[in-house]
Amino acid sequence: MTDTALIPSLAGRVRDRLTRAVLAPIRAFHIEYLPLLMIYFAYGALGIIAVADSFWVKKELTLSPAALAHLGVWLTLPWAVKMVFGELVDTVPLMGSRRRGYVFLGASLIASGLILLAGAAGGWITFAPPEQLYIVAQIVTVIGVVLQDVVADAMSTEVVPRTEPDGTPRPQSQIDHDLGMVQILGRLALSFGALSVAGLAGYLANRLPYETVFLIGLAIPVISASGAILVKLETSESRSTDWRILGGGLLFGAAVVLIGYLEVPYAQEFTFLLSLTVIVTMLNHVTSDIDNDTRLKILYAALIIFFFRATPGVGEGYRWFTIDVLGFDEAFYGILGQIGAAIALVAAWLLSDAITRVPVARVLLWLTILGGILAIPNLLLVYRVDLWTEETFGFGARTIAIIDAAATSPLAQLSMVPLLTLIAIYAPPSKRAVWFALMASFLNLALIAGQLATKYLNHAFLIERGNYEELPALVLTAVVLGVAIPLAAILAFGGRLRPKN
């Protein structure tokens, strides 16, 4: 074949692959997916209050970055006890429903949290100090989001038919592909939700009282509840309550609350270890019917993603630095959010179909390396390299921040697609909600580990309002750990995911 003939052939292959990538999510959509996609969309759209929340805390409350990191650990715990919600959703009807009723309850809790935030910001709820109202509102909202997320997770494994219309079994490869595409559509719906409000969040926070922004957020739980009204979403699968899961989970939850209330020394660390023990024990029980090779495959994949997600963050001190020193305001944070959400959506759309076919370890290896490289703009800003770029090249802090937002935004969404697909494929019938919830609980424990590490870093490198001398060292340490921890896990477990010869 001549060189001139190769060019059209190559162009045709590229065009075909691009067309397939663009059209794959559209072709995969079915109306039965709508309720769970509306829940994921609403979760992303809850970011409409994010900018107002951050600036209100910065300007009006007395919580420090270390205190906020401490709070973040407790706010992550509801995600780590999802097995309680999962068992309830699988086995205990609420208002005659094992799906719709829980969506409505979650929406009500989210709405209650938003009203508490608005009342605290506006001064018309005064039975407790604003700081306490803020903490209660955050906890109530998180529980509502987790409850809805459990329902959506369970539905994501139920909406894919296992048989043809005539009752004959579908090929397993088709079922597995459809389960993967449902996970992709869920990530895309979440990204669409974030994109739809990202710029608006900054504009509203800049133009309206924070109280009003929180009240506008009440539209979000209406969205998730609407999906449950419009489309039938109940499952025909049923079983009796497994009290080892529900009872054990409730006892565990009560123990966590008691530990926090009594202010036991090292309460969060003890809670993390207790959570890990309980969840691993329950996972071992639920997966008892799965063959050993499959269990090991899921285990090693889960361990790699666990350590990928267990990396520390910088905390709110970096955001406060950008506000006080770099002069970023609410509107600019809205622009950053809009750019990041748009890039994340495009990347997830074009890459997610292909990423379901790539081994978990390889996906996370590239994402880890990219994450380390793409953290460079943050380092440039805290070391004030922007002053030199402004003088030498004519662009400063805001341009660097935009580049950072555009480059790093797709990483978090893409990292979850392979394992979510794996979880969906092996979800046991009649245990789909609790299975998904337990696996999610295990992975969300990684976020608790990351929050604990963030807390430790913020105690080691003290950041206060107006005092950012230790911020460069904090950011550098977080970046190094963010690369080193996942790489170590990939080297340790990645090889064990390869198929046996």
C-alpha positions as CSV (number, residue, x, y, z in Angstrom):
1,M,0.0,0.0,0.0
2,T,1.4,3.4,-0.9
3,D,1.9,6.3,1.5
4,T,-0.9,8.2,-0.2
5,A,-3.2,5.3,0.4
6,L,-2.2,4.9,4.0
7,I,-3.2,8.4,5.0
8,P,-7.0,8.0,4.1
9,S,-7.0,4.6,5.7
10,L,-5.5,5.9,8.9
11,A,-7.9,8.9,8.9
12,G,-10.8,6.5,8.4
13,R,-9.8,4.4,11.4
14,V,-9.4,7.4,13.6
15,R,-12.7,8.8,12.5
16,D,-14.4,5.4,13.1
17,R,-12.9,5.2,16.6
18,L,-13.9,8.7,17.5
19,T,-17.4,8.2,16.2
20,R,-17.7,5.0,18.2
21,A,-16.5,6.7,21.4
22,V,-18.8,9.6,20.9
23,L,-21.9,7.6,20.1
24,A,-21.3,4.7,22.6
25,P,-23.0,6.4,25.6
26,I,-25.9,7.6,23.5
27,R,-26.5,4.1,22.1
28,A,-26.2,2.6,25.6
29,F,-29.0,4.7,27.1
30,H,-32.4,3.2,28.0
31,I,-35.3,5.0,29.6
32,E,-35.1,2.5,32.5
33,Y,-31.8,4.1,33.5
34,L,-33.4,7.5,34.0
35,P,-34.1,7.3,37.8
36,L,-30.6,6.3,38.8
37,L,-29.1,8.9,36.3
38,M,-31.2,11.6,37.8
39,I,-29.8,10.7,41.3
40,Y,-26.3,10.9,40.0
41,F,-27.0,14.1,38.2
42,A,-28.4,15.7,41.4
43,Y,-25.4,14.6,43.3
44,G,-23.2,16.4,40.9
45,A,-25.5,19.4,40.8
46,L,-25.3,19.8,44.6
47,G,-22.1,21.6,43.8
48,I,-24.3,24.7,43.2
49,I,-23.8,25.5,46.9
50,A,-20.0,24.6,47.0
51,V,-18.6,28.1,46.4
52,A,-21.0,29.8,48.8
53,D,-20.3,27.1,51.4
54,S,-16.5,27.6,51.2
55,F,-16.6,31.4,51.3
56,W,-19.2,31.5,54.1
57,V,-17.0,29.2,56.2
58,K,-13.9,31.3,55.4
59,K,-15.6,34.6,56.2
60,E,-18.1,34.0,58.9
61,L,-17.2,30.9,60.9
62,T,-14.3,30.2,63.2
63,L,-13.3,26.7,62.0
64,S,-9.6,26.3,61.1
65,P,-8.2,24.2,58.3
66,A,-7.2,21.5,60.8
67,A,-10.7,21.5,62.3
68,L,-12.3,21.3,58.9
69,A,-10.0,18.3,58.1
70,H,-11.0,16.7,61.4
71,L,-14.7,17.3,60.5
72,G,-14.0,15.8,57.0
73,V,-13.1,12.5,58.6
74,W,-16.5,12.2,60.4
75,L,-18.4,13.3,57.3
76,T,-16.8,10.5,55.3
77,L,-18.0,7.9,57.8
78,P,-21.6,7.6,56.5
79,W,-20.0,6.5,53.2
80,A,-18.1,3.8,55.2
81,V,-21.3,2.3,56.7
82,K,-23.2,2.1,53.4
83,M,-23.8,-1.6,54.2
84,V,-26.5,-0.6,56.7
85,F,-28.3,1.4,54.1
86,G,-27.7,-1.3,51.5
87,E,-29.3,-4.0,53.6
88,L,-32.3,-1.7,54.4
89,V,-32.8,-0.9,50.7
90,D,-32.5,-4.6,49.8
91,T,-34.9,-6.1,52.4
92,V,-36.9,-3.5,54.3
93,P,-39.7,-1.7,52.4
94,L,-40.2,2.0,53.3
95,M,-43.8,3.2,52.5
96,G,-44.3,-0.1,50.6
97,S,-41.1,0.5,48.5
98,R,-37.5,-0.8,48.5
99,R,-36.3,1.8,46.1
100,R,-38.6,4.8,45.6
101,G,-39.3,5.4,49.4
102,Y,-35.6,5.6,50.1
103,V,-35.0,8.1,47.3
104,F,-37.7,10.3,48.9
105,L,-36.2,9.9,52.3
106,G,-32.7,10.9,51.0
107,A,-34.2,13.9,49.2
108,S,-35.9,15.0,52.5
109,L,-32.6,14.8,54.4
110,I,-30.7,16.8,51.8
111,A,-33.4,19.5,51.9
112,S,-33.3,19.6,55.7
113,G,-29.5,20.1,55.6
114,L,-29.8,22.9,53.1
115,I,-32.5,24.7,55.2
116,L,-30.2,24.4,58.2
117,L,-27.3,26.0,56.2
118,A,-29.6,28.8,55.0
119,G,-30.9,29.4,58.5
120,A,-27.4,29.5,60.0
121,A,-26.2,31.9,57.3
122,G,-29.2,34.1,57.5
123,G,-29.4,34.1,61.3
124,W,-33.0,32.9,61.5
125,I,-32.1,29.5,63.0
126,T,-30.5,30.3,66.3
127,F,-30.9,27.3,68.6
128,A,-27.2,26.6,68.3
129,P,-24.1,28.6,67.2
130,P,-23.5,28.8,63.4
131,E,-20.5,26.4,63.6
132,Q,-22.6,23.7,65.3
133,L,-25.5,24.2,62.8
134,Y,-23.0,23.9,60.0
135,I,-21.7,20.6,61.3
136,V,-25.2,19.2,61.8
137,A,-26.3,20.4,58.3
138,Q,-23.3,18.7,56.7
139,I,-24.0,15.4,58.5
140,V,-27.7,15.4,57.6
141,T,-26.9,16.2,54.0
142,V,-24.2,13.5,53.6
143,I,-26.6,10.9,55.0
144,G,-29.2,11.9,52.5
145,V,-26.8,11.7,49.6
146,V,-25.4,8.3,50.8
147,L,-28.9,6.9,51.0
148,Q,-29.8,7.9,47.5
149,D,-26.4,6.7,46.2
150,V,-27.1,3.3,47.7
151,V,-30.4,3.1,45.7
152,A,-28.7,4.2,42.5
153,D,-25.9,1.7,42.9
154,A,-28.3,-1.1,43.4
155,M,-30.4,-0.1,40.4
156,S,-27.3,0.1,38.2
157,T,-27.0,-3.7,38.5
158,E,-30.7,-4.3,38.1
159,V,-31.6,-2.3,35.1
160,V,-29.5,-4.5,32.7
161,P,-31.7,-7.4,31.5
162,R,-30.2,-10.9,31.8
163,T,-32.6,-12.4,29.2
164,E,-33.8,-11.6,25.8
165,P,-37.5,-10.6,25.3
166,D,-38.3,-14.2,24.4
167,G,-36.8,-15.4,27.7
168,T,-33.6,-16.9,26.4
169,P,-30.4,-16.0,28.3
170,R,-28.3,-13.1,26.9
171,P,-24.6,-13.7,26.2
172,Q,-22.6,-12.9,29.3
173,S,-20.2,-10.7,27.3
174,Q,-23.2,-8.5,26.3
175,I,-24.4,-8.3,29.9
176,D,-21.0,-7.4,31.2
177,H,-20.6,-4.6,28.6
178,D,-24.0,-3.2,29.4
179,L,-23.2,-3.2,33.1
180,G,-20.0,-1.3,32.3
181,M,-21.9,1.2,30.2
182,V,-24.4,1.8,33.0
183,Q,-21.5,2.8,35.3
184,I,-20.2,5.0,32.6
185,L,-23.6,6.7,32.1
186,G,-23.7,7.2,35.9
187,R,-20.3,9.0,35.9
188,L,-21.4,11.1,32.9
189,A,-24.6,12.1,34.6
190,L,-22.7,13.1,37.7
191,S,-20.3,15.1,35.5
192,F,-23.3,16.7,33.6
193,G,-24.7,17.7,37.0
194,A,-21.4,19.3,38.1
195,L,-21.0,21.1,34.7
196,S,-24.5,22.5,34.8
197,V,-23.9,24.4,38.0
198,A,-20.2,25.0,38.3
199,G,-20.1,28.5,36.8
200,L,-23.5,29.3,38.3
201,A,-22.2,28.4,41.7
202,G,-19.6,31.1,41.6
203,Y,-21.9,33.7,40.0
204,L,-24.6,33.1,42.7
205,A,-22.1,33.2,45.5
206,N,-20.7,36.5,44.2
207,R,-24.1,38.2,43.6
208,L,-26.5,36.8,46.2
209,P,-26.4,36.4,50.0
210,Y,-25.1,32.9,50.9
211,E,-28.4,32.2,52.6
212,T,-30.2,32.6,49.3
213,V,-27.8,30.3,47.5
214,F,-28.4,27.6,50.0
215,L,-32.2,28.0,49.5
216,I,-31.8,27.8,45.7
217,G,-30.0,24.5,46.3
218,L,-33.4,23.1,47.4
219,A,-34.1,22.5,43.7
220,I,-31.5,19.7,43.7
221,P,-33.3,17.1,45.9
222,V,-36.4,17.8,43.8
223,I,-34.5,16.5,40.8
224,S,-33.6,13.2,42.3
225,A,-37.1,12.7,43.7
226,S,-38.6,13.4,40.3
227,G,-36.8,10.5,38.7
228,A,-38.3,8.2,41.2
229,I,-41.8,9.5,40.4
230,L,-41.5,9.4,36.6
231,V,-40.2,5.8,36.1
232,K,-40.9,2.5,37.7
233,L,-37.8,1.5,39.6
234,E,-38.8,-1.4,41.9
235,T,-37.1,-4.7,41.7
236,S,-38.8,-8.1,41.8
237,E,-35.9,-9.7,43.6
238,S,-36.4,-10.1,47.4
239,R,-35.0,-11.9,50.4
240,S,-35.2,-11.9,54.1
241,T,-33.1,-9.5,56.2
242,D,-29.6,-10.7,57.0
243,W,-29.3,-9.5,60.6
244,R,-25.6,-10.2,60.6
245,I,-25.3,-7.4,58.1
246,L,-28.1,-5.1,59.3
247,G,-27.7,-5.8,63.0
248,G,-24.0,-5.7,62.9
249,G,-24.0,-2.5,60.9
250,L,-26.4,-0.8,63.3
251,L,-24.3,-1.8,66.3
252,F,-21.2,-0.6,64.4
253,G,-22.9,2.8,63.7
254,A,-24.0,3.1,67.3
255,A,-20.4,2.4,68.4
256,V,-19.1,5.1,66.1
257,V,-21.6,7.7,67.4
258,L,-20.7,6.8,71.0
259,I,-17.0,7.0,70.4
260,G,-17.4,10.4,68.9
261,Y,-19.8,11.6,71.6
262,L,-17.5,10.5,74.4
263,E,-14.5,12.1,72.7
264,V,-12.4,9.0,73.2
265,P,-8.7,9.6,72.6
266,Y,-7.7,8.8,69.0
267,A,-11.4,8.3,68.3
268,Q,-11.1,8.7,64.5
269,E,-8.2,6.4,64.2
270,F,-9.9,3.7,66.4
271,T,-13.1,4.2,64.3
272,F,-11.2,3.7,61.1
273,L,-9.7,0.4,62.3
274,L,-13.0,-0.8,63.7
275,S,-14.7,0.1,60.3
276,L,-12.1,-1.8,58.4
277,T,-12.5,-4.9,60.5
278,V,-16.3,-4.9,60.3
279,I,-16.5,-4.2,56.5
280,V,-13.9,-6.9,55.6
281,T,-15.7,-9.4,57.8
282,M,-19.0,-8.6,56.1
283,L,-17.5,-8.7,52.6
284,N,-16.1,-12.2,53.4
285,H,-19.6,-13.3,54.4
286,V,-21.4,-11.8,51.3
287,T,-18.8,-13.1,48.8
288,S,-18.8,-16.7,50.2
289,D,-20.7,-17.9,47.1
290,I,-18.2,-16.4,44.6
291,D,-15.3,-18.6,43.4
292,N,-11.9,-18.0,45.0
293,D,-10.2,-16.8,41.8
294,T,-12.8,-14.1,41.3
295,R,-12.7,-13.1,44.9
296,L,-8.9,-12.6,44.7
297,K,-9.3,-10.6,41.5
298,I,-11.7,-8.2,43.1
299,L,-9.6,-8.1,46.3
300,Y,-6.4,-7.0,44.5
301,A,-8.3,-4.5,42.3
302,A,-9.9,-3.1,45.4
303,L,-6.6,-2.8,47.3
304,I,-5.0,-0.9,44.4
305,I,-7.9,1.6,44.2
306,F,-8.0,1.8,48.0
307,F,-4.5,3.1,48.2
308,F,-5.1,5.3,45.1
309,R,-7.9,7.0,47.0
310,A,-6.1,7.0,50.4
311,T,-3.7,9.8,49.5
312,P,-3.8,13.0,51.6
313,G,-5.1,16.3,50.4
314,V,-3.9,19.8,51.3
315,G,-7.0,20.9,53.1
316,E,-8.8,24.3,53.1
317,G,-5.6,26.2,53.8
318,Y,-4.7,26.2,50.1
319,R,-8.1,27.6,49.1
320,W,-7.7,30.3,51.8
321,F,-4.3,31.2,50.3
322,T,-5.8,31.6,46.9
323,I,-8.4,33.9,48.3
324,D,-6.2,36.0,50.6
325,V,-3.0,36.1,48.7
326,L,-3.8,35.5,45.0
327,G,-7.1,37.4,45.1
328,F,-9.4,34.6,43.7
329,D,-13.0,35.5,44.3
330,E,-16.3,33.6,44.1
331,A,-16.9,34.4,40.4
332,F,-13.4,33.1,39.5
333,Y,-13.9,29.9,41.5
334,G,-17.1,29.5,39.5
335,I,-15.1,29.8,36.3
336,L,-12.5,27.2,37.5
337,G,-15.4,24.9,38.4
338,Q,-17.0,25.3,35.0
339,I,-13.8,24.6,33.1
340,G,-12.9,21.6,35.2
341,A,-16.4,20.1,34.9
342,A,-16.4,20.6,31.2
343,I,-13.0,18.9,30.7
344,A,-14.0,16.1,33.0
345,L,-17.2,15.4,31.1
346,V,-15.5,15.4,27.7
347,A,-12.7,13.1,28.9
348,A,-15.1,10.7,30.7
349,W,-17.3,10.6,27.5
350,L,-14.5,9.9,25.1
351,L,-12.4,7.6,27.2
352,S,-14.7,5.7,29.5
353,D,-15.8,3.1,26.9
354,A,-12.2,2.3,26.2
355,I,-11.1,2.4,29.9
356,T,-13.5,-0.4,30.8
357,R,-11.4,-2.7,28.6
358,V,-8.1,-1.7,30.2
359,P,-6.7,-3.5,33.4
360,V,-7.3,-1.6,36.6
361,A,-3.6,-1.5,37.5
362,R,-2.6,0.1,34.2
363,V,-5.4,2.7,34.4
364,L,-4.4,3.8,37.9
365,L,-0.7,3.7,37.0
366,W,-1.2,6.3,34.3
367,L,-3.6,8.3,36.4
368,T,-1.1,8.4,39.3
369,I,1.8,9.6,37.0
370,L,-0.5,12.2,35.4
371,G,-1.7,13.3,38.9
372,G,1.9,13.9,40.0
373,I,2.7,15.9,36.9
374,L,-0.5,17.9,37.0
375,A,0.1,18.9,40.6
376,I,3.0,21.1,39.4
377,P,0.7,24.2,38.9
378,N,-0.3,24.1,42.6
379,L,3.4,24.0,43.6
380,L,4.1,26.9,41.2
381,L,1.5,29.0,42.9
382,V,2.4,28.3,46.6
383,Y,6.1,29.0,45.7
384,R,4.9,32.2,44.0
385,V,6.4,31.3,40.6
386,D,3.4,33.2,39.2
387,L,5.1,36.5,40.0
388,W,8.0,35.5,37.7
389,T,5.7,34.2,34.9
390,E,3.7,37.5,35.2
391,E,6.8,39.6,34.7
392,T,8.5,37.4,32.1
393,F,5.6,35.9,30.0
394,G,2.6,38.1,30.9
395,F,0.5,35.5,32.6
396,G,0.1,35.0,36.3
397,A,-1.8,33.1,39.0
398,R,-5.2,33.0,37.4
399,T,-3.9,31.5,34.1
400,I,-1.9,28.9,36.0
401,A,-5.0,28.0,38.1
402,I,-7.1,27.6,34.9
403,I,-4.5,25.3,33.4
404,D,-4.5,23.2,36.6
405,A,-8.3,23.0,36.7
406,A,-8.5,21.9,33.0
407,A,-5.7,19.3,33.3
408,T,-6.5,17.6,36.6
409,S,-10.4,17.4,36.4
410,P,-10.9,14.1,34.6
411,L,-8.7,12.0,36.9
412,A,-11.1,11.2,39.8
413,Q,-14.0,10.1,37.6
414,L,-12.0,7.9,35.3
415,S,-10.3,6.1,38.2
416,M,-13.5,4.6,39.5
417,V,-15.0,3.2,36.2
418,P,-13.0,-0.1,36.0
419,L,-13.8,-1.2,39.6
420,L,-17.4,-0.1,39.4
421,T,-17.8,-2.2,36.4
422,L,-16.2,-5.2,38.1
423,I,-18.4,-4.8,41.1
424,A,-21.5,-4.6,38.9
425,I,-20.6,-7.7,37.0
426,Y,-20.3,-9.9,40.1
427,A,-23.2,-8.4,42.1
428,P,-25.2,-11.4,43.6
429,P,-28.9,-11.5,42.8
430,S,-31.1,-10.2,45.7
431,K,-28.0,-8.8,47.4
432,R,-27.1,-6.1,44.9
433,A,-27.6,-3.1,47.1
434,V,-25.7,-4.5,50.1
435,W,-22.9,-5.9,47.8
436,F,-22.4,-2.6,46.1
437,A,-22.7,-0.8,49.5
438,L,-20.1,-3.0,51.1
439,M,-17.6,-2.6,48.3
440,A,-18.2,1.1,48.3
441,S,-17.8,1.2,52.1
442,F,-14.4,-0.5,51.7
443,L,-13.3,2.0,49.1
444,N,-14.7,4.9,51.0
445,L,-12.6,3.9,54.0
446,A,-9.8,4.9,51.8
447,L,-11.2,8.4,51.8
448,I,-11.2,8.3,55.6
449,A,-7.6,7.3,55.5
450,G,-6.9,10.2,53.2
451,Q,-8.8,12.6,55.4
452,L,-6.8,11.4,58.5
453,A,-3.6,11.9,56.6
454,T,-4.8,15.4,55.6
455,K,-5.5,16.1,59.3
456,Y,-2.0,15.0,60.3
457,L,-0.4,17.1,57.6
458,N,-2.4,20.2,58.7
459,H,-1.2,19.6,62.3
460,A,2.4,19.1,61.1
461,F,2.3,22.2,58.9
462,L,0.1,24.7,60.7
463,I,-2.0,27.0,58.4
464,E,-4.1,29.8,59.8
465,R,-6.0,32.7,58.3
466,G,-3.4,35.1,56.9
467,N,-0.4,32.8,57.9
468,Y,0.7,30.6,55.0
469,E,4.4,30.3,55.6
470,E,4.2,26.5,55.9
471,L,1.8,26.0,53.0
472,P,4.6,25.2,50.4
473,A,6.0,22.4,52.5
474,L,2.5,21.1,53.1
475,V,1.6,21.0,49.4
476,L,4.9,19.5,48.4
477,T,4.5,16.7,51.0
478,A,0.9,16.0,49.9
479,V,2.1,15.8,46.2
480,V,4.9,13.4,47.0
481,L,2.7,11.1,49.1
482,G,0.0,11.3,46.4
483,V,2.3,9.7,43.9
484,A,4.3,7.3,46.2
485,I,1.4,5.6,47.9
486,P,-0.5,4.5,44.7
487,L,2.7,3.5,43.0
488,A,3.7,1.2,45.9
489,A,0.2,-0.5,45.8
490,I,0.4,-1.0,42.0
491,L,3.8,-2.6,42.3
492,A,2.7,-4.8,45.1
493,F,-0.7,-6.0,43.7
494,G,-0.8,-5.1,40.0
495,G,0.9,-8.3,38.9
496,R,-1.6,-10.5,40.7
497,L,-4.4,-9.2,38.5
498,R,-2.9,-10.7,35.3
499,P,-4.7,-13.8,34.0
500,K,-3.1,-17.1,34.8
501,N,-1.6,-19.0,31.9
